[in-house]
Structure formats: C-alpha cells, structure tokens
Amino acid sequence: MLPLFDDFILHLQVNNYSNETIYNYERDLRVFEIFLIEDARINDFSCVTKQTIERYKAYLNSRDRKTAIGDKKKSDLSSFSKNRFFSSLRGYLKYLIEMDVKTPILPENIHLIKTEKKVPKVAELAELVRLIEFPSSFEKNIKVAKRNRAMLEILFSTGLRISELVSLKKDHLDSRGRIFVMGKGKKERFAYLTPRAIDHLKEYVALRKDTIPYLFIPYRGSRLSSNKACISTNYLQEKIKRYREMLGMNIPTSAHSLRHGFATYLAESGANPAAIQILLGHESLDTTTRYVHASDRYAEKTHRTFHPLKKRTG
C-alpha cells in the first residue's frame, strides 16, 4: 500500500539515523498502512486526500485503532505520540518527493495537533537521594545491590538517558571521571561523574571477575545470565518503580525523572542553561528549558530575587 516503503527505511539506515528513530518511523507508517487497508474508500495510496488524513486523526483516537503488528490498541495515545505519527508520515512523503514519486498529498498538508502543556514533576532532592541509595539496603544480592546503586548514581550524576546508560562499556570511561557517550541521533558528547558516583562505580566494578565489555550486566541469582548482554532498560525501569513504591514516593519517578532532576537541580543551583544543554545532549535550547524551569521553587526564587518591585516601598 505504501510505495517505496522498504527503500525509505533503507534510506534512513544509510543516512545514519539512530535505530530508535528508524524503529519509530517503521512502526508509525505500518499503523498508517493498516488504516488505509481498512478504509473502504481507499483502493491504493494514490487515493489519499486531505479528508483521508482527517479520518486518520480520528482513527488514532478511536477504539478500533490497531498497533503496527495488527493487535488492538493497548492504551490511548498522547498528543505528543499522535504528532510523532504525523511527523513520520511527513518524512515519508518528503522522501517520495525527493525520489520523484508523485504523492497524492503534500507533507505540509499534514498539520500537527495542539499538544497539552505539561510541567514535568520532579521529586524533592532528598527524595531522589533516598531512591538512589535504596538498592544498598534493599537488595540482598551484593552484586545486584552494588550494580543498581551504581546505575542510579550515574543517572543522577550525569543526566544520561537510560538507553545511553545500559549501552555503556568499560572503555567509555576515562581516569578523569568522564564518560564518552554516543547519544540520540548518534551525537557524541562527554558526561561527567561526581566523586560519589565514581566511588560506587568502583565498588561495583571491583566485584566483576568477567571479561564482558559492557559496564552493567544482568545476573540471575549470583550467576551471569548472559556472557554478552547488557542490562535491559525494562529491568531498570521496573526496579526504579519498585524502589519508589517501597519508599512511598507519591511523585511518579522513572529513569527519565532522574535526568529531569539532574537538570532541574543544576538550574536551581545557578547553572547556565547553555551548559545544561550540552550536558544533556540537546540539539535545541528550547528542549532544555522544559527541564530547567520544571521546578516551582526555582520560579518562586527567581521572582523574589529579581522582581523590580521586590522591596516594600511606596
């Protein structure tokens, strides 16, 4: 139903798009293809119109929406997720135009929907510290305790994405406490460990007697569950959820929340937003501001400090 679909995916691969980006494009376009197949008014791709796109938007909201593998939807899509579907379709149409393939609709005719403005909630610093330290007292297996504590320390020390953390290898670290990171979109940067993160990482590494290159590896009981694999993102997210529940934290907290906290509390301490942008690996400063202005306390402090009529006069 979608012309040059496989060629488009190959185009993304040879132009050095990240695996995650390629996966999202392929998944999103498969959903659009399923919609077209199920739409009785569409015989082939050339029949797509602006009205088709409006029906597609309604489809993404409906109970009948299916996933990329044809299963029924598991949950409702956020406005941000819907816009990712539309952006993927735009990218595909732009590729067809570049390949001189006649398209029934232009990319600019696919308009994004209005998104809700969310202020990211970040737990209090003391709560995040309790979470980071919790594996040391909760986990009975010393290797798991040391590993999980080191992972959480590094997340909050560096602001790494969880995908960046689990893919770290031993040779990505240097003697100065710097980590070489291949980030989103295959952008390279350095992340920096705090002294306490270095200490906990050393304690964990001291227990390792294997030659596996990955920094964080899975265990089953006291034994390695694989001689090649790195720890999974699902494992760490589930552990953080478990720790949060055990600690009675009422603000939802994930690995990404530690990244938010990293940026927020750096900003509250007076860090330059441009420096935080570099540390997070953001391409745009606009993205960074969603993190650094996430704290109400930071906003209140700024108001009280800098408002021109802060003094009681007049």
WOCORTA-V270407 format. One record per residue. RES is the residue in one letter. PHI is phi in degrees with one decimal (* if undefined). Layout:
# WOCORTA-V270407
res:RES phi:PHI
res:RES phi:PHI
This chain:
# WOCORTA-V270407
res:M phi:*
res:L phi:-103.3
res:P phi:-65.7
res:L phi:56.7
res:F phi:-61.8
res:D phi:-63.0
res:D phi:-65.7
res:F phi:-65.0
res:I phi:-62.7
res:L phi:-63.4
res:H phi:-58.2
res:L phi:-65.0
res:Q phi:-65.4
res:V phi:-73.6
res:N phi:-96.9
res:N phi:69.2
res:Y phi:-69.7
res:S phi:-69.2
res:N phi:-60.1
res:E phi:-66.0
res:T phi:-65.1
res:I phi:-63.2
res:Y phi:-60.4
res:N phi:-64.3
res:Y phi:-59.3
res:E phi:-63.4
res:R phi:-63.3
res:D phi:-64.3
res:L phi:-71.9
res:R phi:-64.6
res:V phi:-63.9
res:F phi:-63.1
res:E phi:-64.2
res:I phi:-61.3
res:F phi:-59.3
res:L phi:-63.5
res:I phi:-62.9
res:E phi:-83.5
res:D phi:-81.9
res:A phi:-64.4
res:R phi:-84.3
res:I phi:-112.0
res:N phi:-91.5
res:D phi:-154.8
res:F phi:-60.5
res:S phi:-66.9
res:C phi:-86.1
res:V phi:-66.1
res:T phi:-130.8
res:K phi:-62.0
res:Q phi:-65.9
res:T phi:-60.2
res:I phi:-65.0
res:E phi:-65.0
res:R phi:-66.7
res:Y phi:-64.0
res:K phi:-61.8
res:A phi:-66.3
res:Y phi:-60.8
res:L phi:-66.0
res:N phi:-90.9
res:S phi:-86.0
res:R phi:-72.8
res:D phi:-85.5
res:R phi:-59.6
res:K phi:-116.6
res:T phi:-80.1
res:A phi:-63.5
res:I phi:-100.5
res:G phi:90.4
res:D phi:-79.3
res:K phi:-69.9
res:K phi:-58.0
res:K phi:-99.5
res:S phi:-156.8
res:D phi:-73.0
res:L phi:-89.9
res:S phi:-75.8
res:S phi:-63.0
res:F phi:-66.8
res:S phi:-67.0
res:K phi:-62.4
res:N phi:-65.3
res:R phi:-65.3
res:F phi:-59.9
res:F phi:-68.1
res:S phi:-66.3
res:S phi:-62.4
res:L phi:-66.3
res:R phi:-58.3
res:G phi:-61.0
res:Y phi:-65.1
res:L phi:-64.3
res:K phi:-61.8
res:Y phi:-65.0
res:L phi:-60.0
res:I phi:-64.1
res:E phi:-62.3
res:M phi:-88.9
res:D phi:62.8
res:V phi:-94.9
res:K phi:-66.8
res:T phi:-107.0
res:P phi:-73.2
res:I phi:-148.5
res:L phi:-86.0
res:P phi:-56.3
res:E phi:-69.9
res:N phi:-82.8
res:I phi:-99.4
res:H phi:-95.7
res:L phi:-73.1
res:I phi:-94.0
res:K phi:-69.0
res:T phi:-104.5
res:E phi:-75.6
res:K phi:-89.5
res:K phi:-110.4
res:V phi:-96.4
res:P phi:-58.0
res:K phi:-92.3
res:V phi:-120.3
res:A phi:-63.4
res:E phi:-57.3
res:L phi:-56.4
res:A phi:-61.8
res:E phi:-67.7
res:L phi:-63.5
res:V phi:-63.9
res:R phi:-60.9
res:L phi:-62.6
res:I phi:-61.2
res:E phi:-84.3
res:F phi:-61.4
res:P phi:-55.7
res:S phi:-63.6
res:S phi:-100.2
res:F phi:-89.3
res:E phi:-77.5
res:K phi:-81.2
res:N phi:-78.1
res:I phi:-61.0
res:K phi:-66.6
res:V phi:-66.2
res:A phi:-61.2
res:K phi:-66.0
res:R phi:-65.0
res:N phi:-66.3
res:R phi:-63.5
res:A phi:-63.4
res:M phi:-63.0
res:L phi:-68.6
res:E phi:-60.3
res:I phi:-69.0
res:L phi:-56.9
res:F phi:-80.4
res:S phi:-72.4
res:T phi:-114.3
res:G phi:75.1
res:L phi:-63.8
res:R phi:-71.7
res:I phi:-62.9
res:S phi:-65.7
res:E phi:-70.6
res:L phi:-64.0
res:V phi:-70.1
res:S phi:-92.3
res:L phi:-62.9
res:K phi:-117.7
res:K phi:-57.1
res:D phi:-80.9
res:H phi:-82.8
res:L phi:-102.4
res:D phi:-117.0
res:S phi:-71.3
res:R phi:-92.8
res:G phi:80.9
res:R phi:-101.9
res:I phi:-118.6
res:F phi:-84.8
res:V phi:-118.9
res:M phi:-98.9
res:G phi:-91.0
res:K phi:-61.8
res:G phi:70.7
res:K phi:58.7
res:K phi:-89.4
res:E phi:-93.4
res:R phi:-160.3
res:F phi:-106.1
res:A phi:-116.7
res:Y phi:-125.7
res:L phi:-88.8
res:T phi:-78.8
res:P phi:-55.9
res:R phi:-69.5
res:A phi:-65.1
res:I phi:-61.1
res:D phi:-60.9
res:H phi:-70.8
res:L phi:-65.8
res:K phi:-63.0
res:E phi:-62.3
res:Y phi:-69.3
res:V phi:-62.6
res:A phi:-62.5
res:L phi:-84.4
res:R phi:-79.8
res:K phi:-117.2
res:D phi:-98.3
res:T phi:-113.4
res:I phi:-67.4
res:P phi:-71.4
res:Y phi:-68.8
res:L phi:-73.9
res:F phi:-119.6
res:I phi:-122.0
res:P phi:-82.2
res:Y phi:-120.4
res:R phi:-124.9
res:G phi:70.8
res:S phi:-103.9
res:R phi:-110.2
res:L phi:-66.1
res:S phi:-88.6
res:S phi:-159.1
res:N phi:-96.2
res:K phi:-130.8
res:A phi:-74.9
res:C phi:-95.0
res:I phi:-64.4
res:S phi:-91.5
res:T phi:-65.8
res:N phi:-62.0
res:Y phi:-59.6
res:L phi:-66.3
res:Q phi:-62.5
res:E phi:-65.6
res:K phi:-65.3
res:I phi:-62.9
res:K phi:-61.4
res:R phi:-64.2
res:Y phi:-61.3
res:R phi:-60.5
res:E phi:-64.5
res:M phi:-64.9
res:L phi:-85.9
res:G phi:70.7
res:M phi:-75.5
res:N phi:-90.5
res:I phi:-94.3
res:P phi:-53.1
res:T phi:-132.9
res:S phi:-133.1
res:A phi:-60.3
res:H phi:-68.3
res:S phi:-64.3
res:L phi:-66.7
res:R phi:-65.9
res:H phi:-60.7
res:G phi:-62.4
res:F phi:-53.9
res:A phi:-70.7
res:T phi:-62.6
res:Y phi:-78.5
res:L phi:-64.7
res:A phi:-64.5
res:E phi:-63.5
res:S phi:-86.0
res:G phi:100.7
res:A phi:-66.1
res:N phi:-70.1
res:P phi:-55.7
res:A phi:-66.1
res:A phi:-69.0
res:I phi:-63.0
res:Q phi:-56.9
res:I phi:-65.1
res:L phi:-64.2
res:L phi:-80.8
res:G phi:78.3
res:H phi:-83.7
res:E phi:-77.8
res:S phi:-117.6
res:L phi:-67.2
res:D phi:-60.2
res:T phi:-65.7
res:T phi:-65.0
res:T phi:-63.3
res:R phi:-67.5
res:Y phi:-87.3
res:V phi:-74.4
res:H phi:-106.5
res:A phi:-78.5
res:S phi:-96.2
res:D phi:-63.7
res:R phi:-63.4
res:Y phi:-63.1
res:A phi:-64.4
res:E phi:-63.8
res:K phi:-62.0
res:T phi:-61.7
res:H phi:-61.8
res:R phi:-66.7
res:T phi:-81.6
res:F phi:-109.8
res:H phi:-63.1
res:P phi:-64.3
res:L phi:-112.2
res:K phi:-69.5
res:K phi:-84.7
res:R phi:-82.5
res:T phi:-130.3
res:G phi:89.8
